[in-house]
Amino acid sequence: MLDDKTMVADTLMGINGELKSFGDMIAQTECAELKSKLKQFRNQCEMSQEELYQIARSKSYYVPAAKASEEDMKHVKDLFS
């Protein structure tokens, strides 16, 4: 039997996969109308993901990683400079 936490996690994983797919499709299409429609779908998907993420956080189903230190952020910035 699935509990709420598992269902939320599974749904978030599915949404994240959809977001990746939309990004791939948007980058590969030349049709402006299709690209626009895919961007609309992606934006709606992002809003759903954010809403579900906020619910997961409020119920402590998801605890984000600790914030990176200034040193870690500088290191990453230096890698891309």
C-alpha positions as CSV (number, residue, x, y, z in Angstrom):
1,M,0.0,0.0,0.0
2,L,1.4,3.4,-1.0
3,D,1.5,6.2,1.6
4,D,1.1,9.9,0.8
5,K,4.9,10.5,1.0
6,T,5.6,7.8,-1.6
7,M,2.8,9.1,-3.9
8,V,4.1,12.7,-3.7
9,A,7.7,11.5,-4.4
10,D,6.6,9.4,-7.4
11,T,4.5,12.3,-8.8
12,L,7.4,14.7,-8.5
13,M,9.7,12.3,-10.3
14,G,7.2,12.0,-13.1
15,I,6.7,15.7,-13.4
16,N,10.5,16.2,-13.4
17,G,10.8,13.7,-16.3
18,E,8.1,15.5,-18.2
19,L,9.9,18.8,-17.7
20,K,13.1,17.3,-19.2
21,S,11.1,15.9,-22.1
22,F,9.5,19.3,-22.8
23,G,12.9,20.9,-22.8
24,D,14.3,18.3,-25.2
25,M,11.3,18.8,-27.6
26,I,11.4,22.5,-27.5
27,A,15.1,22.5,-28.4
28,Q,14.5,20.2,-31.3
29,T,11.4,21.6,-33.0
30,E,11.6,24.2,-35.8
31,C,7.9,24.9,-35.8
32,A,7.3,28.1,-34.0
33,E,3.6,27.3,-33.2
34,L,4.6,23.9,-31.8
35,K,7.5,25.4,-29.8
36,S,5.1,28.0,-28.3
37,K,2.6,25.3,-27.3
38,L,5.3,23.1,-25.8
39,K,6.6,26.1,-23.8
40,Q,3.0,26.6,-22.5
41,F,2.8,23.0,-21.4
42,R,6.2,23.2,-19.8
43,N,5.2,26.3,-17.9
44,Q,2.0,24.6,-16.6
45,C,4.1,21.6,-15.6
46,E,6.5,23.8,-13.7
47,M,3.7,25.4,-11.8
48,S,2.3,22.0,-10.9
49,Q,5.8,20.9,-9.8
50,E,6.3,23.9,-7.7
51,E,2.9,23.5,-6.0
52,L,3.5,19.9,-5.2
53,Y,7.0,20.7,-4.0
54,Q,5.6,23.3,-1.6
55,I,3.1,20.7,-0.3
56,A,5.9,18.1,0.2
57,R,8.0,20.6,2.1
58,S,5.1,21.7,4.3
59,K,4.4,18.1,5.3
60,S,8.2,17.4,5.7
61,Y,8.0,14.8,2.9
62,Y,11.0,16.6,1.3
63,V,13.8,18.3,3.1
64,P,16.1,20.3,0.8
65,A,19.8,19.9,1.0
66,A,21.8,22.3,3.1
67,K,22.8,25.5,1.4
68,A,26.2,25.6,-0.2
69,S,28.9,27.5,1.6
70,E,30.5,30.7,0.1
71,E,33.6,28.6,-0.6
72,D,31.7,26.0,-2.5
73,M,29.9,28.6,-4.6
74,K,33.2,30.3,-5.4
75,H,34.7,27.0,-6.4
76,V,31.9,26.3,-8.8
77,K,32.0,29.8,-10.2
78,D,35.7,29.5,-10.8
79,L,35.2,26.3,-12.7
80,F,33.0,28.1,-15.2
81,S,35.1,31.3,-15.4
